Amino acid sequence: KRGRTDSFPFSFFQHASCHRPTCAPMSQSPEALIKTLKAGGPNAAPALEQLKVVLLGFDSLPPLSLPTPNARAEISLAVSALEAGCLYSLSLPSTTLFDTCTSALFPIYTTLPYTPTADTPTVHALLLLRHLSTNDLPLFHSTLLTYPPPILSHPHVAYCVSLERQLMVGSYGSLSLTSLPHPSFETFASDLRDAARENVADAMEASYESLSVDTMKDLLMFSSVEELMAYVQDGRPDWDVDPVAGVKFVQGERGGRAEGMSMVGRCLGYAEEVERIV
């Protein structure tokens, strides 16, 4: 299988444990390994390594995509394993595993006949959220174009589409980043929430001399005053905060009037992005 691993475009398989001299035999069936991976915990990573070995032996998967006798069952197993890997990866500090799992899933989704699982719409939505969290709007829309109607109509995907529209028009007050349709969305929603907070905070600092604490809490999407205070202490130490008098902004490097040319440049950037998408 050396030629297979060299030509396989997805790094998910390029670090499989079978490449090591001390490759351990499979301790469970592939279905049991997927169940272990979904359960998480300390046994999830070893289960994922063994699943890599299993999938590496399936010639029915890209790039070969051969019509082997067991192709349908192998594709279904691969989809289940890779989707479980995507969801497990969200418990890790890095997004590397998520990116490699979705890179392996995407050509299966778009080129092979597969049976969707209960996790399939959620993984499709997570991929869109990932693109939004990196502000890659062209990739968001090109990915969305590959989704079939049943996936597009799913509430999880519809949520991502609505979120992108709100971000495009700068409607940060309408962002639904606190009440999420699925717990797995929290990883990328947190990144979006942080980016939106910074944009809103910069705009408030440039537009107002002071605001009440309650107004600040709502605009910055915090659930409590304590969270707001922690944010100010860590990220905006130049703000003068008083629980009664409110927040006074120090007109420093980021303060003062919003620069007109900066605003024009941002609007032109959005227009160019929309033109590319259309």
N, C-alpha and C positions, 0 to 999 in steps of 0.2 A: 504493500500500500504506500510505499514511499512516494511514487509519482502522484498519487492521489493527494497526499498531505501537502506536497509542494505546490500543487496547482489549486488547491482549495482556497478561495479568496477570503475565508472567514477565520480570524485568529482564534475563534472559539475552539477549533479543532487542532490548531497548530501547537498547542501546549498540552495535548492529552497525555495522560500518564503512561500510555502504551509506548511513548517515545523514550521512556526511561528504562534502563536495564532491569530495574526491580519492579516491573509492572505486576501488581497483585491481581489474582483472578477475581472474577465477579462473585461477590458474596450474596447477592440477591438477584431476583429477576428484574428486568428493566422496569416493569410496572411497580414493583416494590421499591425500587430505587427512586422512581418519580414520587411515590408517596412519601418517602423519607425526605426528599428534597423539599417538597411542599410543607412538611412539618417544621422545617428549619432546625435550628439548634446545632450542636457540634457535629452531628452525623450528616448534615446537609452537604458540606463541602466534599467529603469523600464520596458521597453518592453522586455528586455532579461529575467528579473525575471519572468514575466508572461509566457514567452515561456517555461521556465524551468518547470513550473507547467503543461503546456499543454503536453510536451513531457513525463513527468513523468507518465502520464496516458496511454501511448501507450505500450501495452503488445507486440506489434509486433517488438519492438526494443530490442537489446541485453540488458541483458543476456537471457531474456525469448525467444524472437524471435518467438512468436506464430503466426500461420497463421490466424490472425483475419480477419473478413470480410473486414475491411478497411485497411488492412496491406499495400497495395501498396501506397495508398494516405498518410498514416501516415509516411511511410518511406520517401516519397518525401518531406513531410513537415519538417521532422526532418533534412534531408540533407540541405534543404534551410535555416532552422533556425540556424543550427550549423555552416554552412559556413558563414552566415552573422555574427555570433558571432566571428568567426575567424578573419574576416576582420575588424570588429569593435574593437577587442582587440588590434589591432596594433596601435590604437590611444592612448592607455593607457601606463603608464610608466613601468608596469610590464608585463611579458610574461605569467603570471599564467593563465589568462583566455584563451589565445591562446593554451596553453598546454592542458588544460582541454577540450576545444572544439575539438581539434584534437584527443584527447584520446577517446572521444565519437564517433567521425566520423570514425575513422580507422576501427573498427569492422563492421560498416555498409558498408564501402567501400569494405571490403574484404570478407564478409560473406553473405550479403543480396543483392537481386536484386533491384537496384535503378536506377533512371533516372538521368544522369548527368545534372547539371545546367551550366549556363554560367560561374559560379565561380568555378566549380569543378576542372578544370586543374590548376587554379591559387592557390587554396588551397593545392593541391597535391605538387605544386612547392614550396609553402611557407613552407610546412612540411620538404622538403628536405633542404631548406635554413636554417631552424631552426637547423637541425642536423649539418650542416656545421658550423654554427655560434658557436656551442658548441664543435666543433671538434670531434663529435661522428661519425667517418667514418663507423664503423661496422653497426650502426643503419641506417645510410644513405643508405648503400647498401642493407641491409635486407628490408628496406622500399621500395626501388626502385624495388626489385624483385616482390613485390605484385602489381605493377601497370600494368594495361592491356595495350595492344598495342596502343589504341587511346590516352591514357594519356601519354605514353612514347614518342609518336611522336609529342606531342603538343610543340610549341616553348618555352613556359614557363618552362616546365620540361626539355627540351633539353638544355636550358640555364644553369640550375642547374647542369646537368651532365657535361657540358663543363667546368663550373666553378670548379667543384670538380677535374677534370683532371688537370687543371692548378695549383690548389693548391697542388696536390699530387707531381707534379714535381718541385714545387717552382717557377713557371713561373709567378711571381708577376707582371711583366711588361705587361703581356697579359691579366690580370684580367679585366673583363668588369664590374666594380663595380660603374662606374659613369653614364653610359648609360644603364638604367635598362629597361627590357621589360614591367614592370608593376609598377605603383607607390607604391603598397603595399610592394614591395620587399625592400624598403629603410630601414625599421627597421632592418632586419637581414643583409642586405648588408652593413649597417653602422658598425655593429659589425665586420664583416669580413674585411672591409676596415681598421678599427683601428688595428686589429690584424696583417694584412699584413704590415701596416706602421711600426709597432714596429719591426717586423722581418727585414724589409728592412733597417730601421734606424740602428738597431744593426749591420747588415752586413756592411753597409757603414762605420760606426764608427770603425769597426775592420779592414777594408780593405784600407781605404784612410786617408790621412792627411787632405785633403780639397777637396771641390767640389764647382762648381759654383751654384749660387742661382737658376738659371733656371733648371739646371740638377737636383738639389734637389727637386724642385717643381714637375717636371715630374715623378721622381722615387717614390716620396711619394704620388703621385696621388692627388695633390692639384691643384685647378683651378686658383689660384692666389698667388702672392708672399705674400700678406697679410695673407692668410690662413697658409702659411708656417711659417711666423714669429710668428703667434699666437701659432702654434704647438710647436715651439722651446721654446717660452717663458714659456709655461705651462708644457711641458714634457721633454724638453732637455735644461735646463738652462745653462748647462756647455758648450754648443756649442758657439763658437765665430762667430757671424753672421755679415757680412758686405755686403750690397747690391751690391757693386762693386767688392770687393776682393773675395767674396764667403763665404763659411762656413768652418771654421777650427774646427776640432774635437779635443777635449781634451782627451788625452789617459789616462783615469781614469780606474775605475773598469771594465767598459764594453769595453774599448778601447784596443789597441794593436793588436797583431796578433790573428787571429781566431784560437782557440784551436783545434788541430787536432782530439783529442779524442772526443771532443764535436761534431764535424762534423761527425765522424765515428758513434757515438752513434745515431745521428739523422738519418743517412742513414739506419742503421740497424733497427731503429724503423719503418721507412717507409716500409722496406722490410718485416718485420714481419706483418705489417698491411695489405700489399698486399697479403701475404700468407694466412692470416685469411679470407680475402675477397674471394680469389679463392677457 
